[in-house]
Amino acid sequence: MESLFDTYDRPLRDLRISVTDRCNFRCIYCMPKSVFGPGHAFLAQEELLTFEEIARVAKVFVDRGVRKIRLTGGEPLMRKDLLTLIEMLSSLGDVDLTMTTNGSLLTGKAQSLRRAGLNRLTISLDSLDDDVFQRMNDVGVPVDRVLRAIDEADEAGLNPLKINMVVRRGMNDDCILPMAEYFRGSGHIMRFIEYMDVGSTNHWKMDDVVPAAEIIDRIQARYPLVPLDPNYRGEVARRYRYEDGAGEIGLISSVTQPFCGDCSRIRLSADGALFTCLFAATGVDVKAHLRSGKSDADIDAVIASTWSKRTDRYSEERNDNGGQDKKVEMSYIGG
């Protein structure tokens, strides 16, 4: 089957699968309690794609050239029997199977995830300071729980681990250098993410963004850095290595240095909608096709039509016109 390209000649290479819209954190930049409180209506079980449906769609994507699949949420470890899905996806062929997690539910599971076929993990950690971290996750989870999970994942061979820190000015930007220092020499890749206007509930303001250039300057002032080439077309992080050989960091700068031009990612929501941009307002329903007896060829036709018509370049447009007000929440389609 031929590979797919969109209207800007961007290839389809990466599939991100949200397995649940639920999360045990209430991070202020993603699922603030004011919106996702006790009365929030999450998806019912019957609304979620089954593992068989997810694997079926993933197989069509792999046949179309996708070579990286990332499981996301919400928090993916909240999906019951997730190991079964990982086993199903790992059998699809030459695919890099990864997962993003907040790490709080990972303890005791890393070895099983590796045996099931997961290749690597990305773990979110916004500060090493307990007060700051608990204020950001807003559910009282301590830093030590995530650090233990990082060690366990490393021992299980789910590496190189990537550690993601969302940086928000006045909230945790004074933690940039401590985070860089802690993971220097660890073999893990520390990645700093600009605070983004995902969804419509996190009260994003440009004043809260710490630009990637400023983050680099802060680290560079203490530890000289050398730019690195991307590992592949469409890699989201700008890569740097420490001049003294103590490892690598990355900058994900969707706000100030958009990378729309090489974006090769599509997202499948937990209830079976395709989104061609993290900042999209609407998706394309695939679940209806799955549950109405359509063939794999029909599913492929939906995917091909969706991608070939794709015109998304939201981050570039944001800088031109301020962006749009209505966007899907990140907890619904994953980061």
Residue, then its C-alpha position, 0 to 999 in steps of 0.5 A: m500500500e502506498s504511503l500517504f501525504d497531505t496537502y503540504d506533502r507531509p508524510l503520515r508516519d506517527l499514530r498516537i492512540s488515546v486509550t482513555d480520557r481519564c486521568n488521576f492527575r488534575c494538572i492545571y495546564c491540562m485537566p483543571k479541577s474547575v472543569f474536570g471535577p467530581g461531576h465531570a462526565f467521562l466517556a462510558q465504557e461502551e463509548l471507548l474503542t475496544f482493544e480489537e478495534i484499536a488494533r484493527v485501525a492500527k494495522v491499517f495505519v501500519d500498512r499505510g506506512v506508520r512506523k511509530i505508535r504512541l499510547t496516551g490518555g488521559e493516563p493510559l495506565m488507567r485503562k484496564d488490561l492495557l497489557t493485552l493491547i500492547e501485546m496486540l500492537s507489538s505483533l503488527g510488525d516493525v513499529d516503535l511502540t511507546m507510551t506517555t505516562n505521568g508515572s504515578l501508577l507505573t510502579g510494579k508494572a514496568q517489567s510487564l510492559r516491556r515483556a508485552g512488547l512496549n519499547r520505550l516510555t516517556i514520563s511527565l515530571d514538571s518539577l523536583d520540588d514537592d510543593v511545586f509538583q503537587r501544586m501542578n498535579d493538584v492531587g497531592v502525588p509526591v515527586d518520589r513516586v515518579l522518580r521511583a517509576i523512572d528508575e524501575a522503567d530504566e531497569a526494565g529496559l524501557n529506554p532511552l527514557k524521555i522526561n517531559m517538563v511543561v514549563r509555565r512562567g511563575m509556576n515552575d520556570d525556576c525548576i528548569l536548571p535543577m531538572a537539567e542538572y538532576f538528569r545530566g549523566s543519567g542516560h535519560i533525555m530531559r525535554f522542556i515543553e513550552y506551555m501550549d494553548v491546548g484545549s479551551t479550559n487551561h486559561w492559556k496566556m502568552d505571558d505564561v510561556v517561557p520561550a525555548a530560546e530562554i530555556i536554552d540560554r538558562i541551561q547554556a549559561r551553566y552547561p555549554l550545549v551543542p545543537l544536534d540534527p533531528n533523528y528523523r523528519g518530523e521529530v518534534a523536539r529540537r535536540y542538544r547535547y552537553e558539550d562535556g558528553a553528559g547527555e542530551i536534552g530536547l526543546i518542544s517549542s510549539v508556540t515560539q518555534p512551530f514545527c508544523g512544516d514537518c508534522s507527521r502525526i495523527r491522533l486516534s481518540a479513545d472513542g474512535a475519532l481521528f484528529t490531524c492536529l493537537f489543536a483541532a476542533t473536530g475529528v473524523d468518526v472512525k468508530a461508526h465505520l468499525r461498528s457498522g460492518k465496514s471492511d478494512a478497505d473502507i477504514d483505509a479509505v477514511i484514513a486516506s481521505t482524512w490525511s490527503k485533505r489535511t491542511d493543519r498548521y495551527s501553531e504557525e497560524r496562531n502566531d499570525n492571528g492569535g489562534q482559535d478559541k474552540k479546541v479539543e481538550m488534550s486529555y481527550i486525544g493525548g499530548 
